Amino acid sequence: MPLHDYFCQTCGQVSVDVYRSVVEGAQATPPTHCDRPMAWIPQVGAMDAYEPFQEFETRDGQNRPVLVDSLHKLRQVEEQSQRDYRNQEGQPLVWRRYSNDRSNHDVHALHPGWQGGAQPDPAFVKKHAASIKRSGADEPNVDYGPGVSDATPSALDHLAKE
């Protein structure tokens, strides 16, 4: 789906996931803000169709250079890195872009059954439920600094104008 991001060069406002048809193109008729056309933010990674597979150079689980020229070779590198890791040699590798899709983005690529680490004993929680309280100090700070809003998560543009 051709969704594009744009930013206003006047005030720094960012518009995220604006639909533009493929025929129309991303830069032909950008949205306007502050009475000016917004600038297009290129997102090459989001435009990849995965086919045909484009070869790339990377490093395997033991930091050796390897050329990946097919999905089959990618899977071989992943499997070899996981075998090496089980033998305490190197680190496991997974290319999440090729392993996960929209249906399983929340699944850990290396440990699908992972439940978030050690969990409290349910019997202990039940027994001490009255004394277990959430501290107010644990609440996250959601205040934004100068020049930062929900639409513009970076203050860099704001700082450059000062």
Secondary structure, DSSP 8 states (H G I E B T S, - for coil): --EEEEE-TTT--EEEEEE--TTT-SSSS--EETTEE-EEE--GGGG----S---EEEE-TTS-EEEE-SHHHHHHHHHHHHHHHHTTSS-----HHHH--TTSTTS-SS-TT--SS----HHHHHHTTTT----GGGS------TT--SS----HHHHHH-
